[in-house]
Amino acid sequence: MFRLWGKMWKDNHMLKDLVIDDDSEDTRTHKIFHALQEICYDFDLENPIWLESNISDFKRHSKTRFRQDSFIEHVEFDYLEIQVIEED
């Protein structure tokens, strides 16, 4: 079982959160991208751009934050955080 938790934060308050479960036989990378796409769809957001800082944070901690600089359009929150909470 693979689970990714997406959280939208503003002023140190969680506005929304969603956990995506994935039991597919896909690679870890595909599961992450697919879960992020589902989270963004549910939160009515465009998919963020992965910057070098996001990639390095995610490699080290299985967690990263997408701030305004990762989105093309203006967003009404401080950051979108994703975190792997379970892996096989």
Rosetta blueprint (number, residue, H / E / L):
1 M L
2 F E
3 R E
4 L E
5 W E
6 G E
7 K E
8 M E
9 W E
10 K E
11 D L
12 N L
13 H E
14 M E
15 L E
16 K E
17 D E
18 L E
19 V E
20 I E
21 D E
22 D E
23 D L
24 S L
25 E L
26 D L
27 T L
28 R H
29 T H
30 H H
31 K H
32 I H
33 F H
34 H H
35 A H
36 L H
37 Q H
38 E H
39 I H
40 C H
41 Y H
42 D H
43 F L
44 D L
45 L L
46 E L
47 N L
48 P L
49 I L
50 W L
51 L L
52 E H
53 S H
54 N H
55 I H
56 S H
57 D H
58 F H
59 K H
60 R H
61 H H
62 S L
63 K E
64 T E
65 R E
66 F E
67 R L
68 Q H
69 D H
70 S H
71 F L
72 I L
73 E L
74 H L
75 V L
76 E L
77 F L
78 D L
79 Y E
80 L E
81 E E
82 I E
83 Q E
84 V E
85 I E
86 E E
87 E L
88 D L
